[in-house]
Every structure is written in C-alpha cells, then in structure tokens.
Amino acid sequence: QLHLVESGGGLVQAGGSLRLSCAASERTFTTYPMGWFRQAPGKEREFVAVIAGNSGGTRYADSVKGRFTISRDSGKNTVYLQMNSLEPDDPAVYYCAARPTVESFAYRGRNTGSWGQGTQVTVSS
C-alpha cells in the first residue's frame, strides 16, 4: 500500500479557493489512479474526483464539475485538488486515495486501496 499524506485544508470564505495536496511515498505512485473523497458530519462519504495513472484522464462528481480540478505531478509523487468557488456544501474532511482502477473510485468504502488521514476544509459564509 502507498502511504499518503494530505495537506492544504483550512478555512476559506465562500467563493474562495484552496488547493489540497496529497504526497505519496513511492515512485510507483505514477501507475495508480489517485483521487479524492470527502465526508461531512452526518453525511455519507462521497467521491469528488479521480485522475488516471498514465493517461492523466480525469473524472469529477457533478457537484464539483467546473469548480474543482485534479492534477498530478509525477516528479513530486503528488496529486492536487484545486478547489475554486467554494460553496456552503463543500465543507468536509477531504481524503486522498489510491486504487487500482479509475472505475473502483465508484465504491465509497475505505476497505480498498490506500488512504490518507484526511484534511479539513471549512467554508465560512
């Protein structure tokens, strides 16, 4: 399993931006699809975005399309989530994950793949 460490969470005003980072422990990182989930208090964990390993293809949840951008820097073993136009529904703990396929990100459970510890995103109105 990869060891993943998220950073970049914090407090931002509605309409503002944050960039989350997820650093992976190994160079084999480049072969894994990497993605983000989020979970708000009292709500189910939900998929946010995923980026393929080699092709760099991306997929997004409908709720973040056009506002969030996922990217990866293979030289730094890091994946990013640029979040713009943050809304009151966006606050949550954001988790980075690595899984063997892009399609496997449709499953929200934590018993598959590698996961980071999470980073809190708070949006003030």
C-alpha positions, 0 to 999 in steps of 0.5 A, spaced: 500 500 500 502 507 498 502 511 504 499 518 503 499 524 506 494 530 505 495 537 506 492 544 504 485 544 508 483 550 512 478 555 512 476 559 506 470 564 505 465 562 500 467 563 493 474 562 495 479 557 493 484 552 496 488 547 493 489 540 497 495 536 496 496 529 497 504 526 497 505 519 496 511 515 498 513 511 492 515 512 485 510 507 483 505 512 485 505 514 477 501 507 475 495 508 480 489 512 479 489 517 485 483 521 487 479 524 492 473 523 497 470 527 502 465 526 508 461 531 512 458 530 519 452 526 518 453 525 511 455 519 507 462 519 504 462 521 497 467 521 491 469 528 488 474 526 483 479 521 480 485 522 475 488 516 471 495 513 472 498 514 465 493 517 461 492 523 466 484 522 464 480 525 469 473 524 472 469 529 477 462 528 481 457 533 478 457 537 484 464 539 483 464 539 475 467 546 473 469 548 480 474 543 482 480 540 478 485 534 479 492 534 477 498 530 478 505 531 478 509 525 477 516 528 479 513 530 486 509 523 487 503 528 488 496 529 486 492 536 487 485 538 488 484 545 486 478 547 489 475 554 486 468 557 488 467 554 494 460 553 496 456 552 503 456 544 501 463 543 500 465 543 507 468 536 509 474 532 511 477 531 504 481 524 503 486 522 498 486 515 495 489 510 491 486 504 487 487 500 482 482 502 477 479 509 475 472 505 475 473 502 483 473 510 485 465 508 484 465 504 491 465 509 497 468 504 502 475 505 505 476 497 505 480 498 498 486 501 496 490 506 500 488 512 504 490 518 507 488 521 514 484 526 511 484 534 511 479 539 513 476 544 509 471 549 512 467 554 508 465 560 512 459 564 509 
